[in-house]
Amino acid sequence: MSAVSKAMYMPLQIATSVAGGLLAGRIFTEIWQRVNPDDEEPDPKDLSRSTREVFIAAAVQGVIVGLVRAVLARGQAKGFAALTDEDLS
């Protein structure tokens, strides 16, 4: 990848990362509200919540974050390659 391509790619990568984090957080909140509408997502420091509930919430959140990051990174790489005719690897 050329220096110009790297300079163009970095701001795109940062913006996509921030947007992905916000999107993943929103998706997790929506899912948690549908599973447990009377309650907000558990805070790991809240000792009144069960350990099982906290771990399940963390696992679901991790899966969502990983999936959103992969989808966005893949789309970003394909779009960038289509625009610049350069491979990111």
N, CA, C and O atoms as a GROMACS GRO file, in nm:
protein
  356
    1MET      N    1   0.085  -0.116   0.000
    1MET     CA    2   0.000   0.000   0.000
    1MET      C    3   0.090   0.123   0.000
    1MET      O    4   0.186   0.131   0.076
    2SER      N    5   0.058   0.217  -0.083
    2SER     CA    6   0.140   0.338  -0.095
    2SER      C    7   0.116   0.431   0.024
    2SER      O    8   0.019   0.416   0.098
    3ALA      N    9   0.206   0.526   0.041
    3ALA     CA   10   0.195   0.623   0.150
    3ALA      C   11   0.069   0.708   0.138
    3ALA      O   12   0.006   0.742   0.238
    4VAL      N   13   0.033   0.742   0.017
    4VAL     CA   14  -0.089   0.821  -0.006
    4VAL      C   15  -0.212   0.740   0.034
    4VAL      O   16  -0.304   0.793   0.097
    5SER      N   17  -0.214   0.614  -0.002
    5SER     CA   18  -0.326   0.528   0.034
    5SER      C   19  -0.338   0.512   0.184
    5SER      O   20  -0.447   0.514   0.240
    6LYS      N   21  -0.224   0.495   0.251
    6LYS     CA   22  -0.225   0.484   0.397
    6LYS      C   23  -0.278   0.612   0.461
    6LYS      O   24  -0.353   0.606   0.558
    7ALA      N   25  -0.238   0.726   0.407
    7ALA     CA   26  -0.284   0.854   0.460
    7ALA      C   27  -0.434   0.872   0.439
    7ALA      O   28  -0.501   0.932   0.524
    8MET      N   29  -0.487   0.821   0.331
    8MET     CA   30  -0.632   0.829   0.306
    8MET      C   31  -0.708   0.728   0.391
    8MET      O   32  -0.820   0.755   0.433
    9TYR      N   33  -0.648   0.613   0.415
    9TYR     CA   34  -0.716   0.505   0.484
    9TYR      C   35  -0.729   0.529   0.634
    9TYR      O   36  -0.828   0.489   0.695
   10MET      N   37  -0.630   0.592   0.695
   10MET     CA   38  -0.628   0.607   0.841
   10MET      C   39  -0.749   0.685   0.895
   10MET      O   40  -0.813   0.636   0.988
   11PRO      N   41  -0.784   0.802   0.842
   11PRO     CA   42  -0.903   0.871   0.894
   11PRO      C   43  -1.032   0.790   0.873
   11PRO      O   44  -1.121   0.792   0.957
   12LEU      N   45  -1.040   0.720   0.761
   12LEU     CA   46  -1.155   0.636   0.735
   12LEU      C   47  -1.164   0.524   0.839
   12LEU      O   48  -1.273   0.493   0.887
   13GLN      N   49  -1.051   0.466   0.871
   13GLN     CA   50  -1.046   0.359   0.969
   13GLN      C   51  -1.088   0.408   1.107
   13GLN      O   52  -1.162   0.340   1.178
   14ILE      N   53  -1.041   0.525   1.147
   14ILE     CA   54  -1.076   0.581   1.278
   14ILE      C   55  -1.226   0.612   1.284
   14ILE      O   56  -1.292   0.578   1.382
   15ALA      N   57  -1.278   0.675   1.180
   15ALA     CA   58  -1.420   0.708   1.178
   15ALA      C   59  -1.507   0.582   1.181
   15ALA      O   60  -1.609   0.578   1.250
   16THR      N   61  -1.467   0.482   1.107
   16THR     CA   62  -1.543   0.357   1.105
   16THR      C   63  -1.538   0.288   1.240
   16THR      O   64  -1.637   0.229   1.284
   17SER      N   65  -1.425   0.295   1.307
   17SER     CA   66  -1.411   0.234   1.439
   17SER      C   67  -1.503   0.301   1.541
   17SER      O   68  -1.570   0.232   1.619
   18VAL      N   69  -1.506   0.432   1.541
   18VAL     CA   70  -1.593   0.505   1.634
   18VAL      C   71  -1.740   0.475   1.604
   18VAL      O   72  -1.818   0.446   1.694
   19ALA      N   73  -1.776   0.482   1.476
   19ALA     CA   74  -1.914   0.455   1.437
   19ALA      C   75  -1.954   0.311   1.471
   19ALA      O   76  -2.067   0.285   1.512
   20GLY      N   77  -1.862   0.218   1.454
   20GLY     CA   78  -1.888   0.079   1.487
   20GLY      C   79  -1.912   0.057   1.635
   20GLY      O   80  -2.000  -0.020   1.674
   21GLY      N   81  -1.834   0.125   1.718
   21GLY     CA   82  -1.855   0.114   1.862
   21GLY      C   83  -1.990   0.168   1.904
   21GLY      O   84  -2.058   0.108   1.988
   22LEU      N   85  -2.029   0.280   1.847
   22LEU     CA   86  -2.160   0.338   1.878
   22LEU      C   87  -2.273   0.247   1.829
   22LEU      O   88  -2.372   0.227   1.900
   23LEU      N   89  -2.258   0.194   1.709
   23LEU     CA   90  -2.358   0.105   1.653
   23LEU      C   91  -2.371  -0.023   1.736
   23LEU      O   92  -2.482  -0.067   1.765
   24ALA      N   93  -2.259  -0.082   1.773
   24ALA     CA   94  -2.261  -0.205   1.852
   24ALA      C   95  -2.327  -0.180   1.988
   24ALA      O   96  -2.404  -0.263   2.035
   25GLY      N   97  -2.297  -0.067   2.051
   25GLY     CA   98  -2.359  -0.035   2.179
   25GLY      C   99  -2.510  -0.020   2.166
   25GLY      O  100  -2.585  -0.066   2.252
   26ARG      N  101  -2.553   0.042   2.060
   26ARG     CA  102  -2.697   0.061   2.037
   26ARG      C  103  -2.766  -0.073   2.011
   26ARG      O  104  -2.876  -0.098   2.061
   27ILE      N  105  -2.702  -0.158   1.932
   27ILE     CA  106  -2.759  -0.290   1.903
   27ILE      C  107  -2.771  -0.371   2.032
   27ILE      O  108  -2.874  -0.434   2.056
   28PHE      N  109  -2.666  -0.369   2.115
   28PHE     CA  110  -2.670  -0.443   2.240
   28PHE      C  111  -2.782  -0.392   2.330
   28PHE      O  112  -2.855  -0.472   2.390
   29THR      N  113  -2.797  -0.260   2.341
   29THR     CA  114  -2.902  -0.203   2.425
   29THR      C  115  -3.040  -0.246   2.376
   29THR      O  116  -3.126  -0.281   2.456
   30GLU      N  117  -3.060  -0.244   2.245
   30GLU     CA  118  -3.188  -0.286   2.188
   30GLU      C  119  -3.216  -0.434   2.219
   30GLU      O  120  -3.327  -0.470   2.258
   31ILE      N  121  -3.117  -0.517   2.201
   31ILE     CA  122  -3.135  -0.660   2.229
   31ILE      C  123  -3.164  -0.682   2.377
   31ILE      O  124  -3.254  -0.759   2.412
   32TRP      N  125  -3.088  -0.615   2.463
   32TRP     CA  126  -3.109  -0.633   2.607
   32TRP      C  127  -3.248  -0.586   2.648
   32TRP      O  128  -3.312  -0.649   2.732
   33GLN      N  129  -3.296  -0.476   2.590
   33GLN     CA  130  -3.429  -0.426   2.623
   33GLN      C  131  -3.538  -0.524   2.577
   33GLN      O  132  -3.642  -0.534   2.642
   34ARG      N  133  -3.516  -0.593   2.469
   34ARG     CA  134  -3.615  -0.691   2.422
   34ARG      C  135  -3.615  -0.816   2.508
   34ARG      O  136  -3.719  -0.876   2.530
   35VAL      N  137  -3.497  -0.856   2.555
   35VAL     CA  138  -3.486  -0.974   2.640
   35VAL      C  139  -3.540  -0.946   2.780
   35VAL      O  140  -3.609  -1.029   2.839
   36ASN      N  141  -3.508  -0.828   2.832
   36ASN     CA  142  -3.546  -0.792   2.968
   36ASN      C  143  -3.597  -0.647   2.969
   36ASN      O  144  -3.523  -0.557   3.007
   37PRO      N  145  -3.721  -0.625   2.928
   37PRO     CA  146  -3.770  -0.488   2.908
   37PRO      C  147  -3.778  -0.403   3.036
   37PRO      O  148  -3.778  -0.280   3.028
   38ASP      N  149  -3.786  -0.465   3.149
   38ASP     CA  150  -3.801  -0.391   3.275
   38ASP      C  151  -3.668  -0.348   3.335
   38ASP      O  152  -3.666  -0.282   3.438
   39ASP      N  153  -3.559  -0.384   3.273
   39ASP     CA  154  -3.430  -0.364   3.336
   39ASP      C  155  -3.328  -0.312   3.234
   39ASP      O  156  -3.339  -0.339   3.115
   40GLU      N  157  -3.229  -0.239   3.283
   40GLU     CA  158  -3.119  -0.196   3.197
   40GLU      C  159  -3.007  -0.299   3.204
   40GLU      O  160  -3.007  -0.386   3.291
   41GLU      N  161  -2.913  -0.288   3.111
   41GLU     CA  162  -2.805  -0.387   3.108
   41GLU      C  163  -2.726  -0.384   3.238
   41GLU      O  164  -2.706  -0.278   3.297
   42PRO      N  165  -2.680  -0.501   3.283
   42PRO     CA  166  -2.612  -0.508   3.412
   42PRO      C  167  -2.472  -0.448   3.410
   42PRO      O  168  -2.397  -0.463   3.313
   43ASP      N  169  -2.440  -0.381   3.519
   43ASP     CA  170  -2.306  -0.326   3.539
   43ASP      C  171  -2.226  -0.431   3.616
   43ASP      O  172  -2.272  -0.479   3.719
   44PRO      N  173  -2.108  -0.467   3.568
   44PRO     CA  174  -2.029  -0.570   3.638
   44PRO      C  175  -1.996  -0.534   3.783
   44PRO      O  176  -1.969  -0.623   3.864
   45LYS      N  177  -1.998  -0.405   3.817
   45LYS     CA  178  -1.966  -0.365   3.955
   45LYS      C  179  -2.088  -0.366   4.046
   45LYS      O  180  -2.075  -0.349   4.167
   46ASP      N  181  -2.206  -0.387   3.989
   46ASP     CA  182  -2.330  -0.392   4.067
   46ASP      C  183  -2.343  -0.531   4.128
   46ASP      O  184  -2.380  -0.626   4.060
   47LEU      N  185  -2.314  -0.542   4.257
   47LEU     CA  186  -2.313  -0.673   4.322
   47LEU      C  187  -2.452  -0.728   4.350
   47LEU      O  188  -2.466  -0.842   4.393
   48SER      N  189  -2.556  -0.647   4.326
   48SER     CA  190  -2.692  -0.698   4.343
   48SER      C  191  -2.734  -0.783   4.223
   48SER      O  192  -2.833  -0.856   4.232
   49ARG      N  193  -2.661  -0.774   4.112
   49ARG     CA  194  -2.690  -0.855   3.994
   49ARG      C  195  -2.617  -0.988   4.005
   49ARG      O  196  -2.509  -0.996   4.064
   50SER      N  197  -2.675  -1.092   3.948
   50SER     CA  198  -2.610  -1.223   3.955
   50SER      C  199  -2.488  -1.227   3.864
   50SER      O  200  -2.483  -1.159   3.761
   51THR      N  201  -2.392  -1.306   3.902
   51THR     CA  202  -2.271  -1.323   3.823
   51THR      C  203  -2.307  -1.381   3.686
   51THR      O  204  -2.251  -1.340   3.584
   52ARG      N  205  -2.399  -1.474   3.686
   52ARG     CA  206  -2.442  -1.536   3.560
   52ARG      C  207  -2.497  -1.430   3.464
   52ARG      O  208  -2.462  -1.429   3.346
   53GLU      N  209  -2.583  -1.342   3.514
   53GLU     CA  210  -2.643  -1.239   3.430
   53GLU      C  211  -2.537  -1.144   3.374
   53GLU      O  212  -2.542  -1.106   3.257
   54VAL      N  213  -2.442  -1.106   3.458
   54VAL     CA  214  -2.335  -1.016   3.414
   54VAL      C  215  -2.249  -1.083   3.308
   54VAL      O  216  -2.214  -1.020   3.208
   55PHE      N  217  -2.215  -1.210   3.327
   55PHE     CA  218  -2.132  -1.281   3.229
   55PHE      C  219  -2.206  -1.302   3.097
   55PHE      O  220  -2.146  -1.290   2.990
   56ILE      N  221  -2.334  -1.334   3.104
   56ILE     CA  222  -2.411  -1.351   2.981
   56ILE      C  223  -2.418  -1.219   2.904
   56ILE      O  224  -2.401  -1.217   2.782
   57ALA      N  225  -2.443  -1.110   2.975
   57ALA     CA  226  -2.450  -0.979   2.910
   57ALA      C  227  -2.315  -0.944   2.846
   57ALA      O  228  -2.311  -0.893   2.734
   58ALA      N  229  -2.206  -0.972   2.917
   58ALA     CA  230  -2.073  -0.942   2.862
   58ALA      C  231  -2.043  -1.028   2.739
   58ALA      O  232  -1.984  -0.979   2.643
   59ALA      N  233  -2.083  -1.153   2.742
   59ALA     CA  234  -2.059  -1.241   2.628
   59ALA      C  235  -2.140  -1.196   2.506
   59ALA      O  236  -2.088  -1.193   2.395
   60VAL      N  237  -2.265  -1.162   2.527
   60VAL     CA  238  -2.350  -1.115   2.417
   60VAL      C  239  -2.293  -0.985   2.360
   60VAL      O  240  -2.287  -0.967   2.238
   61GLN      N  241  -2.253  -0.895   2.449
   61GLN     CA  242  -2.196  -0.768   2.404
   61GLN      C  243  -2.068  -0.791   2.324
   61GLN      O  244  -2.045  -0.725   2.223
   62GLY      N  245  -1.984  -0.884   2.369
   62GLY     CA  246  -1.860  -0.915   2.298
   62GLY      C  247  -1.885  -0.971   2.159
   62GLY      O  248  -1.815  -0.936   2.064
   63VAL      N  249  -1.984  -1.058   2.147
   63VAL     CA  250  -2.018  -1.115   2.016
   63VAL      C  251  -2.068  -1.005   1.923
   63VAL      O  252  -2.029  -1.000   1.806
   64ILE      N  253  -2.152  -0.917   1.974
   64ILE     CA  254  -2.206  -0.809   1.891
   64ILE      C  255  -2.094  -0.715   1.846
   64ILE      O  256  -2.088  -0.678   1.729
   65VAL      N  257  -2.007  -0.677   1.938
   65VAL     CA  258  -1.896  -0.586   1.903
   65VAL      C  259  -1.806  -0.651   1.799
   65VAL      O  260  -1.767  -0.587   1.701
   66GLY      N  261  -1.772  -0.777   1.819
   66GLY     CA  262  -1.686  -0.847   1.724
   66GLY      C  263  -1.749  -0.858   1.586
   66GLY      O  264  -1.682  -0.839   1.485
   67LEU      N  265  -1.877  -0.889   1.583
   67LEU     CA  266  -1.947  -0.902   1.455
   67LEU      C  267  -1.957  -0.767   1.384
   67LEU      O  268  -1.932  -0.759   1.264
   68VAL      N  269  -1.992  -0.663   1.455
   68VAL     CA  270  -2.004  -0.530   1.394
   68VAL      C  271  -1.868  -0.484   1.342
   68VAL      O  272  -1.858  -0.430   1.232
   69ARG      N  273  -1.762  -0.504   1.421
   69ARG     CA  274  -1.628  -0.464   1.377
   69ARG      C  275  -1.587  -0.539   1.251
   69ARG      O  276  -1.530  -0.479   1.159
   70ALA      N  277  -1.616  -0.670   1.246
   70ALA     CA  278  -1.579  -0.749   1.129
   70ALA      C  279  -1.656  -0.705   1.005
   70ALA      O  280  -1.599  -0.694   0.897
   71VAL      N  281  -1.785  -0.681   1.021
   71VAL     CA  282  -1.867  -0.638   0.907
   71VAL      C  283  -1.818  -0.503   0.855
   71VAL      O  284  -1.802  -0.486   0.734
   72LEU      N  285  -1.796  -0.409   0.944
   72LEU     CA  286  -1.751  -0.277   0.901
   72LEU      C  287  -1.611  -0.279   0.841
   72LEU      O  288  -1.586  -0.214   0.740
   73ALA      N  289  -1.520  -0.354   0.901
   73ALA     CA  290  -1.383  -0.362   0.849
   73ALA      C  291  -1.381  -0.428   0.711
   73ALA      O  292  -1.307  -0.386   0.622
   74ARG      N  293  -1.462  -0.530   0.695
   74ARG     CA  294  -1.468  -0.599   0.566
   74ARG      C  295  -1.525  -0.508   0.458
   74ARG      O  296  -1.471  -0.499   0.347
   75GLY      N  297  -1.634  -0.440   0.490
   75GLY     CA  298  -1.694  -0.348   0.395
   75GLY      C  299  -1.602  -0.232   0.361
   75GLY      O  300  -1.593  -0.189   0.246
   76GLN      N  301  -1.534  -0.182   0.462
   76GLN     CA  302  -1.439  -0.072   0.442
   76GLN      C  303  -1.324  -0.116   0.352
   76GLN      O  304  -1.285  -0.043   0.261
   77ALA      N  305  -1.270  -0.233   0.377
   77ALA     CA  306  -1.159  -0.283   0.296
   77ALA      C  307  -1.202  -0.305   0.151
   77ALA      O  308  -1.129  -0.270   0.058
   78LYS      N  309  -1.320  -0.364   0.133
   78LYS     CA  310  -1.368  -0.387  -0.004
   78LYS      C  311  -1.396  -0.256  -0.075
   78LYS      O  312  -1.362  -0.240  -0.193
   79GLY      N  313  -1.457  -0.162  -0.005
   79GLY     CA  314  -1.485  -0.032  -0.066
   79GLY      C  315  -1.359   0.044  -0.101
   79GLY      O  316  -1.350   0.103  -0.208
   80PHE      N  317  -1.261   0.043  -0.011
   80PHE     CA  318  -1.135   0.111  -0.035
   80PHE      C  319  -1.061   0.048  -0.152
   80PHE      O  320  -1.006   0.118  -0.237
   81ALA      N  321  -1.061  -0.086  -0.157
   81ALA     CA  322  -0.995  -0.155  -0.268
   81ALA      C  323  -1.064  -0.124  -0.401
   81ALA      O  324  -0.998  -0.110  -0.504
   82ALA      N  325  -1.196  -0.113  -0.400
   82ALA     CA  326  -1.269  -0.082  -0.522
   82ALA      C  327  -1.238   0.060  -0.571
   82ALA      O  328  -1.230   0.084  -0.691
   83LEU      N  329  -1.222   0.152  -0.477
   83LEU     CA  330  -1.195   0.291  -0.514
   83LEU      C  331  -1.050   0.315  -0.559
   83LEU      O  332  -1.025   0.394  -0.649
   84THR      N  333  -0.956   0.245  -0.495
   84THR     CA  334  -0.815   0.273  -0.520
   84THR      C  335  -0.743   0.165  -0.600
   84THR      O  336  -0.629   0.185  -0.641
   85ASP      N  337  -0.807   0.053  -0.622
   85ASP     CA  338  -0.744  -0.062  -0.688
   85ASP      C  339  -0.618  -0.108  -0.615
   85ASP      O  340  -0.523  -0.155  -0.677
   86GLU      N  341  -0.618  -0.094  -0.481
   86GLU     CA  342  -0.505  -0.141  -0.400
   86GLU      C  343  -0.556  -0.237  -0.294
   86GLU      O  344  -0.663  -0.218  -0.237
   87ASP      N  345  -0.476  -0.341  -0.269
   87ASP     CA  346  -0.506  -0.438  -0.166
   87ASP      C  347  -0.451  -0.385  -0.034
   87ASP      O  348  -0.342  -0.328  -0.030
   88LEU      N  349  -0.526  -0.404   0.076
   88LEU     CA  350  -0.482  -0.352   0.206
   88LEU      C  351  -0.380  -0.441   0.276
   88LEU      O  352  -0.320  -0.398   0.374
   89SER      N  353  -0.360  -0.561   0.230
   89SER     CA  354  -0.268  -0.650   0.300
   89SER      C  355  -0.125  -0.629   0.267
   89SER      O  356  -0.038  -0.698   0.320
   0.00000   0.00000   0.00000
